[in-house]
Every structure is written in structure tokens, then in C-alpha cells.
Amino acid sequence: MNKTKPILLVLGAGRGQVGLIRSAKKYGCEVIVATQKNRKFPGIDLADHILEVDISDPASVLSATSGLHIDGVATTCIDTPLPSLGALVDSRNLVGLSQSASSKCLNKLAMKEALVAHEVATSAFVSLSEKEDLTRAEALGYPFVLKALDLQGSNGVFIVNNRVEAETAYSAVLQKTRQNVVIAESYIDGKEFGAQAFIYHDEVVFVMEHGDTLYHGASTVPIGHYVPWGGSEAMAGKAANVVKQAIGALGLNNCAVNVDLMESEGNVYVLELTGRAGANALPEIVSIATGIDYYSMIVAMALGEDPRQIWNRRNSKYLAVAAGMMMPPNRSGKVVSLTTDMPALSLMEGHVDEITYFSQVGDRIDGFRSSADCVGQIIASAERLEDAQQLLAYALASVRITVEE
């Protein structure tokens, strides 16, 4: 290893870590990527070194890295490695999310208990350890939401409208989760949105609200995001306040923060939050809107440098940005071709910043259930949100996916 360069350990090599790895290398880091054996992820080819380890297991990660010099550890877009990240931060006195805070991010019951204990506006809930406990959940009123404690990306989340649906969903959640407890939450009817935030040495550096484009199935799945989010100044103030309260409730510090929010009857509620940047192009949205490399803030902080120096170089006026996921066809099969044809692009206002394919020719797809099933993403920007969204819609409509069943 090159001892003249700072060494950053990145936990994970999936599509969410690609931007982080690239920014770390531009920042001058030597990058070690930790990932499971026999898994082909796009970040592997970008790494300087590969460490084969189960990133979800803190003990395995601590053992595998015991003889390595690392100057920092980071991840983004997934919750799976957060306990391992926290274990490294605590054991090596690095800058980042603690193991205590990471455990609350990865357990929705512990998260809800912390939010309620600190009087953060959130939905009422009960925990269920057997199907008969659904009677207690019914006291929340229908519809209510059943959730796995340990999954992300709307996986293991079901909105139920009656006892039959609740029993079916309860069984489905147990098949997905590694826990023997399920959480039931009251359903808040309103407008779902989100926020990206960043906290450094107990200072919330920024809170950026974003709109969410949702797919409505067994649960609501985000398939796109945009800024500005379109809420009033007063509502933005309420959102920022509740985000800061939630960050404090979970003890998040020295990390990016991803928050799911709901606006209902003039109030803002926290649905969930976690101590890492959001997925589905959210770090790229922050970067394009502000004119800085958001991933580089994560890298700088992990190396013990002040990320606010990067944030302070942001644009005085933010661009409007819209991102959308390429939805797979509603059928199973092998991808034969995947293209985007936009001949009239030059006639539209704005700029297509990114077209990324997650799936390749030869990959198998099986319809759409969660955001992990999307085959790619497109990001567009413009001076006005209407132009960015129009350009994005045109680009998404130009995607051609051929599947051989």
C-alpha cells in the first residue's frame, strides 16, 4: 500500500458505493473496498485493494482489518455495514458514526423507541412477536403499516387495510426478516417527502428537503427524487426542526443523514432516518444542486478533516435537479438490449447529467417490487424544476428495454 496517500476503507462495492469510491480516489485516497466473497459489484473494479469479508458482521470486519492501517472508514446508500462501520470508528478512534447510534439505524424498533422517548413527531407503533399480537395492532386503526425491523428500501413494508391483509403481510414480513419481531405503525395520510442532512461535531451543517416520486404497490416505493421539493418556507422550517430533533434522538454524529418524512395537516412527521446518505441518486442530487462533490464531504470527514470547508464552496443559488429510476418491464426474463434514444434532447431546456445502467445485457430481471429492482437511473438539471422534470420524463420515456422471457 502507498503510505504517502491516506487510506480509506469503503464498506460495500454496490452501485451506491461507486460514487463514493470515485470521489475518494479523486480526493487522493488509496481505497480498500470490503465486500463479500464471490460477489461481482461495480465498485470492485475501481478499488485499489479488495478485502473479502461479510460487511454486516462487525466481529468479522474487526478481525479482517486488525493488521491494516486505515485512516478512515465510510459507506453510503446502504444500512447493512453501519454496525461494522461503528465498530471500527469506536475501536480505532476514527471520525464517523458510533456503533451505538448505528444500532438504532439498523433496528426500526429501537429507532421508534428513541424517537418517542425524545418526543419527536412520529407515528404511533406497537411491536408484534406473534400473529395474535395483530389484535393490539388493530387498536392503531386501519390502515396501518407492518414493517420488518432490519430491512431497507421499502423491502418488508406492507400497508394493510383489514385483518386478512394483516395476517398475510405478517407472514410475508417474517419470511424476509432475520428478526422474530415485527413492528406495526399507524398510517399517516399525507404527502411523503424526505431530507438529506449532514452532522459534524454535533453541528447540523445542512438540511436539504427533497420531493419524492412514489410507486404505490403493497407499500410506497420511491422511484425518483427532486429539488427544490416545493414546500412552503414555514413547512421547510418545521421539517428542518424535526430532522434536527430526530438526529439528536438517535445520537447521530459525524455522518450524512437520510430522513423519510411525511407532511400531514400542517405538521411534519419522521417516518425513518439513518446515518448515511440516501440511495437512488440522492448524493448526486445534492452535488449537482449545490455545485460541490457531496461524496467528498463524506470522505474528508472520515479522514478527520473538516467537511464544512467543502460545503462552504457551494453555489449561492441551487440548481433544480430531478432524478428518476428506470423501471423494469413487468415480466421475468433475460435482458437482451438496454438503450436510451433521445434525438430531440437539444430542443429541451436543461441538461442530462447522468444516465447509468444498473443491469446489463444478459442479466436476469423479475419485474418490480422494490427500488433494488430498477435497471438504471437518469438525472437532469435546469434553472427551473419544471424544465428538469420535463427533461427527465422525456429521457425516461426514451429508455428501451428488451427482455427475452
C-alpha positions in Angstrom: 0.0 0.0 0.0 1.1 3.6 -0.7 1.8 5.1 2.7 2.0 8.6 1.2 -1.7 8.5 0.5 -4.5 8.5 3.1 -6.1 5.0 3.1 -9.9 4.9 3.1 -11.8 1.7 3.8 -15.1 1.7 2.0 -17.7 -0.9 3.2 -19.5 -2.2 0.2 -19.0 -2.2 -3.5 -22.5 -2.0 -4.9 -23.9 0.7 -7.1 -24.4 3.0 -4.2 -20.7 2.9 -3.3 -19.4 3.7 -6.8 -19.7 7.5 -6.5 -18.0 7.4 -3.0 -15.1 5.3 -4.3 -14.6 7.5 -7.3 -14.7 10.7 -5.2 -12.2 9.1 -2.7 -9.7 8.4 -5.4 -10.1 11.9 -6.8 -9.5 13.1 -3.3 -6.2 11.4 -3.4 -7.0 8.3 -1.3 -5.9 4.7 -1.7 -9.2 2.8 -1.4 -9.7 -0.6 0.2 -13.1 -2.0 -0.6 -14.6 -4.5 1.8 -17.2 -6.8 0.2 -18.4 -10.4 0.4 -16.7 -13.2 -1.4 -17.7 -14.2 -4.9 -19.9 -11.1 -5.4 -19.5 -9.1 -8.6 -20.2 -5.4 -7.8 -19.4 -2.4 -9.9 -17.2 -0.9 -7.2 -14.8 -3.8 -7.2 -13.1 -2.7 -10.4 -12.5 0.8 -9.0 -10.8 -0.3 -5.8 -7.0 -0.4 -5.2 -7.4 -3.4 -2.9 -10.3 -5.8 -2.1 -10.9 -7.2 1.4 -13.2 -10.2 1.3 -15.4 -10.1 4.4 -19.0 -10.1 5.5 -19.6 -6.3 6.0 -22.7 -7.0 8.0 -20.7 -8.7 10.8 -18.7 -6.3 13.0 -16.6 -9.0 14.5 -15.6 -10.3 11.1 -14.7 -6.8 9.9 -12.7 -6.0 13.0 -10.8 -9.3 12.6 -10.1 -8.8 8.9 -8.8 -5.3 9.4 -6.8 -5.9 12.5 -3.5 -5.8 10.7 -4.3 -3.0 8.3 -3.5 0.7 8.6 -6.6 2.7 7.7 -7.1 6.5 8.1 -10.8 6.4 7.8 -13.9 4.3 7.0 -17.0 5.2 5.1 -20.1 3.8 3.4 -23.1 5.2 1.7 -26.6 4.3 0.4 -27.0 1.1 2.5 -27.6 0.3 6.1 -26.1 -3.2 6.2 -22.5 -2.2 7.1 -23.3 0.5 9.6 -22.7 -1.6 12.7 -19.3 -2.6 11.3 -18.5 1.0 10.5 -19.5 2.0 14.0 -17.3 -0.8 15.5 -14.3 0.4 13.5 -14.9 4.0 14.5 -15.1 3.2 18.2 -12.2 0.7 18.3 -9.8 2.9 16.3 -10.9 6.3 17.4 -11.9 7.3 13.9 -14.3 10.1 12.8 -17.7 8.7 12.0 -21.0 7.2 13.2 -20.7 5.3 16.5 -21.7 1.7 17.0 -24.4 2.8 19.5 -26.0 5.1 17.0 -25.6 2.7 14.1 -27.5 0.0 16.0 -30.6 2.3 16.2 -30.4 3.0 12.5 -30.5 -0.7 11.7 -33.3 -1.6 14.1 -36.6 0.1 13.5 -38.0 -0.8 16.9 -35.0 0.8 18.7 -35.3 3.8 16.3 -39.0 4.3 17.1 -38.4 3.9 20.8 -35.7 6.6 20.7 -37.9 9.0 18.7 -40.8 8.6 21.1 -38.6 8.9 24.2 -37.3 12.3 22.8 -40.8 13.5 21.8 -40.0 13.6 18.1 -43.2 13.7 16.0 -43.6 10.2 14.6 -46.4 7.6 14.1 -47.8 5.5 16.9 -46.5 1.9 16.9 -46.6 -1.4 18.6 -44.2 -4.4 18.4 -45.5 -7.8 17.5 -43.8 -11.2 18.4 -46.6 -13.5 17.2 -49.6 -13.3 14.9 -52.1 -13.0 17.7 -50.5 -9.6 18.6 -52.2 -8.2 15.5 -55.2 -7.6 17.8 -53.1 -5.0 19.6 -52.0 -3.6 16.2 -55.7 -3.2 15.2 -56.0 -0.6 18.0 -53.9 1.7 15.8 -56.8 1.6 13.3 -56.9 0.5 9.7 -55.0 1.1 7.6 -51.7 0.5 9.4 -48.2 -0.4 8.3 -46.3 -3.6 9.0 -42.5 -3.4 8.8 -39.5 -5.7 9.2 -37.1 -4.2 11.7 -33.9 -4.9 9.7 -34.6 -4.2 6.0 -34.4 -1.1 3.9 -35.6 0.3 0.6 -39.3 -0.4 1.3 -38.5 -4.1 1.5 -40.6 -5.8 4.1 -43.1 -3.0 4.3 -46.8 -3.5 3.8 -49.8 -1.2 4.1 -52.8 -3.3 5.4 -56.5 -2.5 5.3 -58.1 -5.4 7.1 -57.3 -8.5 9.3 -56.9 -10.8 6.3 -54.3 -8.5 4.7 -52.6 -8.0 8.0 -52.2 -11.8 8.6 -50.8 -12.3 5.1 -48.4 -9.4 5.4 -47.3 -10.5 8.8 -46.3 -13.9 7.4 -44.6 -12.2 4.4 -42.5 -10.0 6.7 -41.4 -12.9 8.8 -40.1 -14.7 5.6 -38.0 -11.6 4.8 -36.6 -10.6 8.2 -33.9 -12.2 10.3 -35.7 -11.0 13.4 -38.6 -12.6 15.3 -40.3 -9.2 16.0 -42.4 -7.1 13.6 -43.4 -3.5 14.0 -46.8 -2.1 13.3 -47.2 1.7 12.8 -50.3 3.9 12.4 -50.7 5.0 8.8 -50.2 8.8 8.4 -52.1 10.1 5.4 -50.3 13.0 3.7 -47.5 13.9 1.4 -44.3 11.9 1.7 -41.0 13.6 1.1 -37.5 13.4 2.5 -34.4 15.2 3.5 -30.6 14.8 3.2 -28.7 16.3 6.1 -25.1 16.3 7.5 -23.9 16.5 11.1 -20.3 17.2 12.1 -19.1 17.5 15.6 -22.7 17.9 16.9 -23.4 20.7 14.3 -26.1 20.1 11.7 -24.2 21.5 8.7 -27.3 21.5 6.4 -30.8 20.1 5.9 -31.9 19.8 2.3 -35.5 18.7 1.8 -36.4 16.9 -1.4 -39.5 15.7 -3.1 -40.2 12.0 -3.7 -41.7 10.4 -6.7 -43.5 7.3 -5.4 -44.7 4.0 -6.8 -47.7 2.7 -5.0 -47.9 -1.1 -4.5 -48.0 -3.1 -1.3 -46.1 -0.2 0.1 -44.9 3.1 -1.3 -41.5 2.8 -3.0 -39.5 5.9 -4.0 -38.6 5.8 -7.7 -37.3 9.3 -8.0 -36.4 12.5 -6.1 -36.2 16.2 -6.9 -35.1 19.6 -5.5 -36.5 22.0 -4.7 -39.2 20.0 -3.0 -41.9 22.6 -3.4 -43.0 23.0 0.2 -43.6 26.4 1.8 -40.9 28.2 3.8 -42.9 27.6 7.0 -43.1 23.8 6.3 -39.4 23.7 5.4 -38.7 25.2 8.8 -40.8 22.6 10.5 -39.1 19.9 8.5 -35.6 21.1 9.5 -36.6 21.3 13.1 -37.9 17.8 13.3 -34.9 16.4 11.4 -32.6 18.0 13.9 -34.6 16.6 16.8 -34.5 13.1 15.3 -30.8 13.3 14.7 -30.4 14.1 18.4 -32.8 11.4 19.5 -30.7 8.7 17.8 -27.4 10.2 18.8 -26.2 10.6 15.2 -23.0 12.5 14.8 -20.2 12.8 12.2 -22.3 11.3 9.4 -24.5 12.0 6.4 -28.2 11.6 7.3 -31.1 10.3 5.2 -34.6 11.0 6.5 -38.1 9.9 5.4 -40.7 12.5 6.3 -44.5 12.9 6.0 -46.4 16.2 5.8 -49.9 15.8 7.2 -52.4 18.5 8.3 -49.8 21.2 8.6 -47.4 19.0 10.6 -44.2 17.1 9.7 -43.6 13.6 11.0 -40.4 11.5 10.9 -41.0 8.0 9.3 -37.5 6.8 9.5 -33.9 8.0 9.4 -30.4 6.6 9.2 -26.8 7.8 9.5 -25.7 7.6 5.9 -26.5 9.4 2.6 -29.7 8.3 0.8 -29.8 6.0 -2.2 -31.4 6.4 -5.7 -29.3 9.3 -6.8 -29.7 11.4 -3.7 -26.0 12.2 -3.2 -25.8 13.1 -6.8 -28.8 15.4 -6.5 -27.1 17.2 -3.6 -23.9 17.5 -5.6 -25.5 18.8 -8.8 -27.8 21.2 -6.9 -25.0 22.8 -4.8 -22.1 22.6 -7.2 -19.9 20.7 -4.7 -19.0 17.0 -4.6 -21.1 15.7 -1.7 -19.2 12.4 -1.6 -16.0 14.4 -0.9 -17.6 15.8 2.3 -18.1 12.2 3.5 -14.5 11.3 2.5 -13.0 14.4 4.1 -14.8 13.8 7.4 -13.9 10.1 7.5 -10.2 11.2 7.2 -10.5 13.6 10.1 -10.7 16.7 8.0 -13.3 19.5 8.3 -16.1 18.8 5.7 -17.5 22.3 6.2 -14.6 23.7 4.1 -16.1 21.8 1.1 -19.7 22.8 1.9 -18.7 26.5 2.2 -17.8 26.4 -1.5 -21.4 25.6 -2.6 -23.3 27.7 -5.2 -25.1 30.7 -3.8 -28.2 29.6 -5.9 -29.0 26.0 -6.2 -29.9 24.3 -9.5 -33.2 22.4 -9.8 -32.5 18.7 -10.1 -34.7 15.7 -10.9 -33.7 12.0 -10.8 -35.8 9.0 -11.8 -35.2 5.3 -11.8 -35.5 3.2 -14.9 -38.4 0.7 -14.2 -38.0 -2.9 -15.4 -40.7 -4.4 -17.6 -43.4 -6.2 -15.7 -42.2 -9.6 -16.6 -39.3 -12.0 -15.9 -36.5 -12.9 -18.3 -33.0 -12.1 -19.6 -32.1 -8.6 -20.7 -31.4 -8.7 -24.5 -31.0 -4.9 -25.0 -31.0 -1.8 -22.9 -30.7 1.6 -24.6 -31.8 5.2 -24.3 -32.7 7.1 -27.5 -33.0 10.9 -27.1 -32.7 12.5 -30.6 -34.6 15.7 -29.6 -32.6 16.4 -26.5 -31.1 19.6 -27.8 -34.5 21.1 -28.2 -35.2 21.0 -24.4 -34.1 23.3 -21.6 -31.7 21.9 -19.1 -29.0 19.2 -19.1 -29.0 15.4 -18.6 -26.3 14.9 -16.0 -26.2 11.2 -15.8 -27.6 8.1 -17.5 -26.5 5.0 -15.5 -27.5 1.4 -16.2 -27.5 -1.0 -13.2 -28.5 -4.0 -15.3 -26.5 -5.2 -18.3 -27.3 -7.4 -21.3 -27.5 -11.0 -20.1 -28.8 -10.1 -16.6 -32.0 -11.6 -15.4 -34.8 -9.3 -14.2 -38.0 -10.3 -12.5 -40.4 -7.3 -12.5 -40.6 -4.6 -9.9 -41.0 -5.0 -6.1 -38.6 -2.5 -4.6 -36.1 0.1 -5.7 -33.4 -2.5 -5.9 -35.2 -3.9 -9.0 -34.6 -0.8 -11.0 -32.4 -1.2 -14.0 -30.8 2.2 -14.0 -31.2 5.9 -13.2 -31.3 9.3 -15.0 -30.6 12.7 -13.6 -31.5 16.0 -15.2 -31.0 19.6 -14.1 -32.1 23.0 -15.1 -32.7 26.5 -13.8 -36.4 25.7 -13.2 -37.7 22.4 -11.7 -40.4 22.2 -14.4 -37.7 22.0 -17.1 -35.6 19.5 -15.2 -38.7 17.3 -14.7 -39.8 17.6 -18.3 -36.3 16.6 -19.5 -36.2 13.7 -17.1 -39.6 12.4 -18.2 -38.5 12.6 -21.8 -35.3 10.7 -21.1 -37.1 8.0 -19.1 -39.6 7.6 -21.9 -36.8 7.1 -24.3 -35.5 4.0 -22.4 -35.8 0.8 -24.4 -35.6 -2.5 -22.5 -35.9 -5.8 -24.4 -36.4 -8.9 -22.3 -36.4 -12.5 -23.6 -38.8 -14.4 -21.4 
